[in-house]
Amino acid sequence: MGRGMTATSQPHLRLATPADTAALADLARRAVSAKFQHLYKPEDFATFMEAAHSDAKVAKEIADPGMRVAVIEEAGALIAFCKLVLKSTLPTGHSDARAPLELKQLYTDPARIGGGLGARLMAWAQAQAEEVGADEIQLTVYSENAEAQRFYHRYGFAKIADIEFWVGNHCDPEFLYAKPLVPETNGLSKSEQV
Ligand SMILES: CC(C)(COP(=O)(O)OP(=O)(O)OC[C@H]1O[C@@H](n2cnc3c(N)ncnc32)[C@H](O)[C@@H]1OP(=O)(O)O)[C@@H](O)C(=O)NCCC(=O)NCCS
């Protein structure tokens, strides 16, 4: 392979396209099930999965101009992803942010956890947040998910509120996390700089 060509076997981060729908929904269902399925009654988990991770839902998210979905692909397979909602839909009143962006889901293929894919997605999410002028990144994490909390703390997130997360008819205690984004300069927005 000549210089300048992309090695397709290397993990490659890109925006999701409609053609990714089935593979992305499949990865999400496998990753979410591996981490959380054992915690719930089958009917509650099935209701949640259909609402949050069906092919139809994923297709809608990829097509949504208010969202950005990134995937990491390796050798034709999707191995990690995250979803951003440019205007956060998370509970308000817990921070002073005026333009928070929501990091909706962040998952690595269970076989690839700990290999740096999450770090790449987090760097991408942060760059996107800066590009759209967000002043905070917000997300939610299950109160018992200590591993993910450790991951988020590493990137400067902190808990700002106790909230709830529903899985079918089951309500879990959930944490609202936020990371304020510090403007690069002295308060002037990029468009105001000369
Ligand atoms: C959280 C997650 C997306 C991070 O992606 P990743 O590709 O593993 O991230 P990296 O390799 O860049 O970072 C590894 C760090 O992630 C954290 N981590 C989260 N879950 C982990 C797990 N099950 N095993 C090991 N590390 C985990 C640790 O802090 C780890 O740091 P360490 O190596 O110092 O122990 C990934 O671990 C994952 O998919 N976890 C299960 C699903 C989940 O909990 N998602 C978040 C929902 S809010």
The ligand as a Gaussian input file, in Angstrom:
#p B3LYP/6-31G(d) Opt

LIG

0 1
 C      -16.754000       3.005000      28.839000
 C      -16.177000       2.519000      27.506000
 C      -16.993000       3.045000      26.355000
 C      -14.743000       3.035000      27.383000
 O      -14.238000       2.596000      26.133000
 P      -12.841000       1.825000      26.040000
 O      -12.615000       1.572000      24.596000
 O      -12.806000       0.679000      26.961000
 O      -11.907000       3.026000      26.573000
 P      -10.342000       3.154000      26.715000
 O       -9.633000       1.905000      26.330000
 O       -9.961000       4.429000      26.064000
 O      -10.213000       3.412000      28.292000
 C      -10.206000       2.339000      29.215000
 C      -10.780000       2.824000      30.501000
 O      -12.189000       2.695000      30.445000
 C      -12.701000       2.381000      31.725000
 N      -13.552000       1.212000      31.635000
 C      -14.885000       1.314000      31.549000
 N      -15.432000       0.109000      31.517000
 C      -14.436000      -0.792000      31.566000
 C      -14.402000      -2.210000      31.596000
 N      -15.511000      -2.958000      31.558000
 N      -13.198000      -2.819000      31.664000
 C      -12.070000      -2.066000      31.712000
 N      -12.064000      -0.726000      31.700000
 C      -13.235000      -0.091000      31.636000
 C      -11.549000       2.273000      32.659000
 O      -11.442000       3.535000      33.314000
 C      -10.375000       2.065000      31.737000
 O       -9.284000       2.642000      32.314000
 P       -8.063000       1.708000      32.848000
 O       -7.508000       1.062000      31.612000
 O       -7.149000       2.671000      33.500000
 O       -8.673000       0.724000      33.788000
 C      -16.118000       0.971000      27.424000
 O      -15.348000       0.484000      28.473000
 C      -17.466000       0.305000      27.420000
 O      -18.067000       0.116000      26.380000
 N      -17.934000      -0.113000      28.616000
 C      -19.167000      -0.844000      28.761000
 C      -20.358000      -0.006000      28.409000
 C      -20.496000       1.238000      29.243000
 O      -20.465000       1.174000      30.470000
 N      -20.664000       2.372000      28.549000
 C      -20.883000       3.654000      29.191000
 C      -22.336000       3.807000      29.466000
 S      -22.605000       5.314000      30.381000

